[in-house]
Amino acid sequence: MRTVLWDVDTQVDFVLPDGKLAVPGAVDAAPAMARLVEWGRANGVTHVASADDHELTDPEISDEPDFQSTYPPHCLRGTRGAQKIPETEQQDPLPFGHVAYPPGLIRPLVAQRREILLLKKSFDVFTSPNAEAVLEYLDPTEVVVFGVATDVCNHAAIIGLVRRGRRVAFVEDAARGLDDARTAACLAEWRDAGVRFTTSEQVVARDGR
């Protein structure tokens, strides 16, 4: 089985209580997040992380946010809030920014790498211009998804993966949502789409990958 660990936006501004767009209870999920990252590293599982990389001029950033398509300033480039939390920090990631690489260059760049960072301007990781090509090259049999927020960035990632024909597992104890009702609706949609629900303990109990 070719498993990929898909880490959604586990950044200071989202996870820590003093973050600029803190997800309620996200810090309580940090130990489970750490467990997954440590398991992946020990077993040679590729760790793909997405991360918001905002500037104040980005369309998603607003002083009058609707919390649907616009949000207050968060994860601004170069700030503490944009950093990954220690529990999920990558050691030597291969970063992909906002310039699209020719698909033929993705293979030699990604080959033999186990940590990939997809920087993005929107809550949807597949707006990152290299996400699709990275996924196609990795060609996982299952994508194990965790992070924040369940009802925003996780939802966009999971629906995007499902629409691309990928088998997805969602790690419930390593994620948190912003709005309870919206989160419940997302979980129901995922179940209908065939997403497998699991826990960090169940994931790390696997024999290797």
GIPEVEN-V421519 format. One line per field, one symbol per residue. phi: phi as a letter, one per 30 degrees, with the letter a starting at -180 (. if undefined). psi: psi as a letter, one per 40 degrees, with the letter a starting at -180 (. if undefined). Layout:
phi = ???
psi = ???
This chain:
phi = .ccccccchdcedccdecddbddeiddddeddddedddddddciddccccadbcbdddedcbdbdchcbbbdeahdeicedddddedbdddadcdccccddeedddedddeiccbbccdbcbdddddddcddddddddhddbcccbkbcecbdddddddddddcicdbcccddcabcdbdddddddedddeddjddcbbddddddddic
psi = hghhhhhhfgiddddideiefhhhedddedddddddddddddefhhhhhihhgiideidehiegiefdeiiihifhheiddeiiiddehidgihhhbehhihdeedddddheiehhhhiieidhdeeheeddddddddfidihhhiaiidecdddddddddddeeihhhhhdefiiidhdddddddddddddeehhhaiddddeeigb.
